[in-house]
Amino acid sequence: MTKKYKFLFVKFIAALFILNGCSNSTKFASENRDPFEKINRNVFQFNKYVDQKIISPISKTYVKKVPAKIRSGVSNHLQWMDTPNTIINSALQTDMENTILASAKFLLNGLTLGFYDLDKGETVIKKRDFGSTLARLNVSEGPFLMVPLIGPKTTRDLTGTILDRQNMATLSSNSIDDLSLAEVPINIIDKRSKMSKTLDNIYLSADPYVKVRSFYLQNRRNEIYSEKYIENKNNNLDAEFEKLLD
Amino acid sequence: MFFNVNITKSLSDNLKMGESTIQQMILEAQKHAIDTIKLEPNERSLKIELLIKKYINLDFMSKATTGSFWKKASETQKEKYKVALLKQIVLTIEEHLNTLATLSYKPTKSERRGEKLIYVRGLIEDPNKKKPDINLLWKLAANKNGSFLILDLEIEGISLVSSQKAEAVSILRKNRGNFDILLSKMSRDN
């Protein structure tokens, strides 16, 4: 990494942290905290256009032409490539069980470069990233962002994603780095093919942007806060439901 | 002591009723998926609509998804909203009905929440183990006749009522609570 690039990178991460700091410090921020909604909506329109014109047709052809076994292998490999992030972040979150399980699975499946899941899905690993590590350090999730070509994120998760990418670049050799660059578009197409029905349904809804925001935030908070968050959310919803039933 | 035994009995009865409501609905939905496959799309939708109406509390869902704006809507707007919401649910179920027929449902845990609510948890499993399990949580409450109806469904922690509420309230807020605009946006996507 050149000096100039490093400096810009540090500045960008600092800016994201400042954005987080400007937000209020409640851990479970309200779903409606979207100060950049106007810009976000424009970015969403751009992403939707790219998705409908480029990504979706490619993904449909991919599903149609590539046999399911090969697609499953590619999907397994992409998950395997992402496992070091889970290992590092599980360790940082002192989740030793997940660190050990993820390491064992990474080594085992490494025998096939991750293309084949040798333990046949028996070992369940919780996916961990730097966004979830920041959440464990009580960093607030910050405002909601719609990132061009990437999609929905909170400032905390965007910071996490950039740092995860940086981790991978530092860990891997140049050749693996080149390989992972080639894998970015494959990853997008693989993910799109799995979410085909859901995304097409979202585009048909009354306000697709709000639906994406709602799905993303609910899903992300469930992933990060697990039991504690779900119980907190359900208690609030229960009270609301009981009132409406009266 | 006797009173306590009665309370425990009615609690377990309620949980059983909640669980059997979901089991019954899943069985009917799977049967529907097979029986209606050769029907015309309109006929199929109508059959699914009848099935859903039997198991969900549409009045509650309509109130819950529009928040404080519900009180400001006229009776006609309320009825139109219920129809539009039902249509959206039917469309969602229709798309997943064929998949449901190939998967199996396994109840996992149910619990009483507060005074009126019951949570029924379950898993959608792929018998061939090619797809990951999907966690479901059904929230139910008894109606005036004592039968249990569904208030909300959470798929992998994503609440359908919360998502619909976020969408409807956002449109209503932007349009000063004008239900007609919300209805026109909903009918456009139907």
Interface residues (C-beta under 8 A of the other chain):
Chain A: E31 N32 S72 K120 G121 K197 N201 L204 S205 A206 D207 V210 K211 R213 S214 F215 Q218 N219 N222 I230 N234 L237 D238 A239 E240 F241 E242 L244 L245
Chain B: F60 K63 A64 Q88 T92 E95 H96 R113 G114 E115 K116 L117 Y119 K129 K130 P132 K139 A141 L151 D152 E156 G157 I158 S159 V161 S162 S163 A166 E167 A168 S170 I171 L182 K185 M186 R188 D189
